[in-house]
Amino acid sequence: MEVDEIDRGQAVVLLLAVVVMAALSVVAVGSFAQRIATRGQAQTAADAAALAATTGGRPAAQRLASANGATLVSLVVTGDDVTVVVEIDGTLATARASNGP
């Protein structure tokens, strides 16, 4: 089989395209994984802050949110129920806890 002059180097271009697509896929997966990890961290901080708020109020909630790398955005107390919202890197998470039965 004879190779024409015009066909030479096409494998290099195809290989380069495959390498670029693989690199873009790795970056996309890494970004997605980072968002998932941040969401989990924010939810953990919200859960901890809500539980702390049931017995220690706002100061305890702020302390636990901060200890988990989050900022307490809001805290609402309704009877025995507490609802908190925390933020980490623009990701919000909400949690509720109760001090009652």
N, C-alpha and C positions, 0 to 999 in steps of 0.2 A: 504494500500500500504506500503510495507516494504522498508526501505532505506538501501541500501548496505553500507558497510563501505567505499568503494571507492568513493561513491557519496557525502559524507559529505564534506562541505566546498567549493563546486563548486560555490555556489551563492556568496560567499565572493570574489572569484577571478573574477567573472563576474562583480560584483559591483565595484571592484577596477578598472577594465578595463574601465568601463563606466565613473567613476570619472576622471581618467587620460585623457580620450578623451575629456571630458567636459572642463577640465583645459587647455588642449592644444588649444581647440577651442577659449576659452576666450582670451588666449595670442595672438593667430593669429588675432582675430578681433581687439584687442587693438592695435597691431602693424599696421594693415591696416588703422585704424582710425587715428593714429598718422601721417602716411605718407600723408593721404588725408588732414589733417589739416595743415601740413607743406607746402604742395603744394598750398593750398589756401592762406596761409600767404605770400608765395613767390610771388604769382601772384598779390596780393594786393600791396606788396612793389614795384613790377615792374611797375604796373599801376601808382602808386603815383609818382615814380621816373621819369617815362616818361613824365607825365604831368608837373611836376616841371621843368624838363629840357627844356621844350618848352619856358619858360619865364626866367628861372634863370640859365640855362646851367648846367655844370657838378657839381658845388658846391651845387646847389639846389637838383640835383638828388641824390648826395651822402648823403645829409642831410636827405632827405625823405626816402631813402632806409634804412639808419641807424636807423631812428626813427621807422621803421617797422621791425627792427630786421634782416635786410638783409645787404649784402655786394654788392656794385655796381661792377659788373664784367666788363661790357663794356657799352659804350655809343657812338652811331654813329649818327651824325647829317647830314642829306641830305636835303638841302634846308630848308623847313619848317617842315620836318618830323624828328622825333627823335625815335631811337630804343634803348632800354636798355635791359640789361641782369643782373639779380640779383641772388644771391645765399643765401640760408638758409639751413644750415646743409647738404650740398651736393645736395640740390634740386635747380635746375636752373629754372628760369621763364623769359620769354621774353615779352616785351610790346612795342607797338608803339603808338605815339601820334603826333598830328600835330598842329602847331600854325597858320595854314592857314585856308581858308574857307572850 
